[in-house]
Amino acid sequence: MKKALMALSLLFIFSSFAFSQGLGLKSITAKAGVLLPEDPWETGFTLGAKADLGELAENINLVPFVAYWASSYDFSGFGSSSSLDMSNIKLGASARYAVPSVKGLYGEAGVSINFLSIDFPGVTVFGVSSGGASSSSTEFGFVVGGGYQIPLGGMMGVIEAEYNIMELSALEISFGIVFDMAK
C-alpha cells in the first residue's frame, strides 16, 4: 500500500507540474491489442486510452494513460482441468519523446500503478467441491515502449509496443485511433 501511495503522490506532483506549465489536452488515443505476459500465462487482450497533454520540453510530451488487460493460465490436475484468470487495471504517466528526424515515430518511458486481480476456480476432488477464491495486489511498475503514428484519412492511427515492468511483466502490442482535441 505504501508503494501505491508513493506512486499516486508522484503522479499527482507530475500532473500538477504539467498543468502549471500551461499544458492542456492535445489528443486522446483509444487503443486495443494483444497482451504477451511472462510464462506460464497465455496471450491475452488489452484495452486502453492515453491523453497527450502537450510539451514538457522540446519534443517531450506528458502522456497519462489508463489500460485494462486480462490473461489466463490453463492447468490440469486431479483428473480435471481449470483456468486461473488474471486482470490488471493500469494507471500511470509517461514522457513521450518524438524523434525529430522521423515524423510520427516516438519512444516512451514512465511509471504505473497496477491493480492486479487473480481468480482461482473451485475444484472438485473425490466428489468434494471447494469454492473459488480471488486475490488482488497493487504494484508499482515501469513502462517503456514506442510507437508510430500513421495518417488514416482525416485521422491518425497509431501502432504501439509497450513493455510493462513489474512482478509479472508483459508486452502489449496495440493499434489505436488518435482523436485530436486541439481543433
Helices and strands as residue ranges (DSSP letters): H 2-20, E 27-37, E 44-52, E 55-57, E 60-77, E 80-98, E 105-120, E 123-125, E 128-130, E 133-152, E 155-165, E 170-180
